[in-house]
Amino acid sequence: MSIINNKYKLSNKSGKIIKIYNTDKKKIIIIKRENIHKIFKIYLRGNKQLEYKNEIKGYSYFKRIKFFKIPKLYNHLNSKSISYIELEYIKGKKVSFFDFKKVFKKNIRLTKTISDTRYINNISVFYEHKKNKKLIIIENDIKDYLKKKKFKLNSKLSLTHGDFAHYNCLKRDNNFYVFDFEKFRERVFLFDHFNWQYHSIILNIGSILISNKLIFRNNFLTNVILKYIKFLIYFKFKKILVNYKIDKKEFTKIYLFYLFEKQSILLFDLKFVKNIKNKILTRKLIMMIKKNIYFILSNEKF
């Protein structure tokens, strides 16, 4: 029997409630039972069945391969009335943007190679691009760009966290823990590496370079910064790229695929963002990514 009912209330046996807070799509409950703190993560809105399943798959996969430390998964339930997971509570400190190497210590595990066209089509189907005409246009523009530039026809994939960033990590003692695996999915390899660097930088820059009326303040400066960030990410992971025999041209393609899927994720989730401030920040991030995509497509030189 579930210890949480379909009204999202804990039973008497679950323990003492320490804190409850809500996000756009989830309810988080911290409880204490027999001197052990636990977290109940309840999926309320959005594609909750998919996110629940992704979370379970993510915890299972990363526990097995030990890329990084993760909280213990004590229990989980998925039914018509409720979906939740019960996790170890990590009472830790925030992790810095500069702690990437301390968090992600192991080499990437490739899962397979897939044709570029099929990969783009998979993104389109998964994130329901047919409901968004603007995304269909971007998708077709990327396909035309790939044909003109004559890249290699295939891309390497790996299983990814999907929202790998410092805000989804905590440090306790000398250990770094990663959580929130609801975006777990097979993607172009280095997706998580790029996201750690790109998301935080662009989110902060976008909040400055784009007004609250969603207008770019300075297009030239924005393009200069986007070019610099691409250089930064390339040289940050140059050792890995060389190891997998990926030159600057192929890096541009992988980077483009990252941007395209990142934009798809944000647009897919935007309808569930209720907080006005967060919605504006997300829209700014989407605008920066779109500008970044077209900066590359306009034959931007490395």
N, C-alpha and C positions, 0 to 999 in steps of 0.2 A: 504493500500500500504506500502511496506517495505521502511524504511528510509535508507537501505543499498542496493545498486544494486548488480547485479551478478558479477561485477568487484571489489566488496568489497570497494566501495567508498560511503561515507556518503552524503546524500542529504543536501541541504542548510538549511533545517528546523531542522536538527539534533543537531546543536550547533557548538561551536568552538572546534576544535581539539587541545588538550593539548599535547598528546603524542601518538605515534604509535610504537609498537614493535612486533616482530614476534618470535614465538617459532617453534619447529619442526613441530607441527601439527596445530597451531592456529595463528591467528592475533588478537592482543589486541589493542583496540583504546580507549583512555581516552578522553572524551569530557566534555565541560562545557556548560550548557544551563540553562538560567534563574537562575544563581548563584548555580546551582546544578551540581555536578560532577557525571558522570556515566561512566560505562565501557561497551564496546561492545566486546563480545568474539565471534570471527568468526571461525568456524571449517573448516579447509582447506584440511587436509590430514588424512590418516588413516581410521579407521572405524568411519567416522564422524557422520553418522546417528545414530549409536549406542551410541556414546559418547554424542551427543546432547540429546538423549532421556534419557540416564542415568542421565545427569545433571539436567534436568527438574524434573525427579522422585526424585533425591536426595534432591534438594531444597524444593520440596513439602513435602517430608517425614520428613526431619529434622526441617522444619518450624512448622509442626504439632505437633511433639513429644517434641520439644524444648530441645534436648540434649545439644545444644550449640547455640550461636548466629550465625546467617548467614546474609549476605547482602540481601537487598530487591531485589527480581526478578521483574523488571518492565515490561519486554516484552520479547517475544521470537518468532522465526519463523523457520520453517523447510520446505523447498521446494526442488525441484529437482536442482535448481540453487544455493541455499545458505541456510546455517543453522547458526543461531546466537542467542545469548541471550543478553539482556540488563540488567545490574546490577547496584546496588548502589555502588559507589566508596568509599572504606574505606581507608581514609588517616590515616594510623596507623603505629605503630612500629613493628619490627620483634618480633616474639615470641620465647622464649627460649625452648630448649629441655627439661628443667626442669619444664616447666609450664603445664605439662599434666593434673594434677588435677584441675588446674584453668580453663582449656579449657573444659574438659570432666567431667561434674559435676553429671550426672544422671546415674542410674543403666541401665544395658543392657536390651533391650527388645528381648526376644527370639521369633522367628517366627514359627519354627517347628523343629522336629527331623527327621533325614534322615539316611538311612543306609550308612555306611562308603564306601562300594563299589559304591553305587550310587553317592555319593558325589565326589569321585575320577573320576568316569566316566563323571560326569557333567563338571568337570574342563577340562577334556580331550577334550570333544566336544566343549565347549565354546571357548577354546584357540587353537583349531585346531591342536591338538597334532599329528594327522595322517600325518601332513606335516613335522614333526620333529622326526626322528627315535630315537634320543638321549632321548627325553622326554618320548617316549613310553617305552624305557628301564627303565628309572627311575620310571615311573608309575607302571610297572610290578614288579619292585623290592620292591616298597612300599607295593603293594598288598600281595606279598609273606611274607614280614615282619609282616604285620598285622595278617596273618594267623598263623604264628609261635608264635607270642606273645600272641595271644588270648585276644585281647582287647574286651571291650564292642563293640557291633556290630553297634551302632548308635552314631551320633554326633548331638549336638545342633547347630542350625543356627540362625543368626540374620542379619538384613539389615545393611550394612557397607558402610563407605565412600570409602574405597578401597585404598586410598593413604593418610591416616591420619597421618600427620607429622607436625612438627613445621613450616616448610616452606610453608605450606598451611593454615597458620593462621596469623592474624594480631591483634594487641592490640590497641584499641582506647579508651582513658580515662581509665576506669577500666573494660572495656568490651573486651572479646576475641572473634574474629570472625573466622569462618571456611569457606573456599570456595573450588572451584574446585572439583565438584562431578561427573566428567565423568567416574570414576571407580565404581560408586555406584552399589552395587549388593548384593545379599544374599550370605553369606559365613559362614564358621565355626565361632562360636561366640568367641569373644576376638581377632579377626583378627586385628581390628583397634588398640586395646591396644598393641598387639605384634608389630605391624608395627611402632608405634610411637617410641618404644624403639629400635627395631632391625635395622630398615633401616639406621638411621643416624650413629649408632655405627659401623655397618658392612661396610657401605660405606667408612667411614674414615679409618677403620682398613685395609680394602681391598686395599685401595690406597697405603698403606705402605707395606703390606705383599706380594703383587703381583707386579711384575715388569711390565713395559710398554710393554714388550714382552709376557705378560700374563703367567708368570711362578711364582709359589710360591717360595718365598725366604727361608721360613723355615716351613716345614710341621708340625713338632712337636709343635712349638710355636702357629701356627694357630689352631691346635686342642685344645690346652690348653685354648686359648682365646674363642673359640666357646663353650667349656664346661662351662667356667665361665659366658658367656653371657646367656646361658640357665638357670643357677642357678639364675642369676640376675633377669631375667624376671619372673621366677617362684616365687621368694620371693617378687618381686614387686607387683604381683597380687595374692598372696597367699590367701588373705582375700576373694577375689571374687571366687577363685577356691574352697575354703572350703565351701563357701556359696552354691555353686552348686554341692557339693559333688564330686569334681574331685580330685583324688589322683595324686601322681607323675607319675604313669604309664599312666593314661589317659591324663594328661597334656602333656606328651611326644608325644602322638598321635595327639593332637590338634596342638601342636607346629610343628609337622611334616607336617600336612595338611597346616598350614600357610606357611611354607617354600616352599612347592610344588606349591601352587597357586601363591605365590609371584614370584617365578622363572618363572612360566608360563606367568604372566603379563609382566615381564621385557623382556622375549624373544619375546612375541607377539608385543611389542612396539619397539623393538630394530631396526627393519628395517626402522623406521621413524626418527631415531636419526641421524641428519646430522653433527652436530658438532663433530669433531674428538675426542676432549678431553672428551666430555660427553659420546661418544660411548665407549671409553676405560674404563671410570669409570663404565659404566653400565655393560660392559663385566666382569670387576673385581668383581662387586657385584654379578653377576650371578654365577661366579666361586666360590665365598665364600659360596653362598647358596647351590650350588651343593655339595661342600665339607662338609657343615653342615649336609645336608640330609644323605650322606653316612657315616658320623661319627656316626649318630644315628642308621642307618641301620646295622652298624658293631657291634651291641650289646654294644654300649657305655653305661656304667652304670651311673645312676643318681648320 
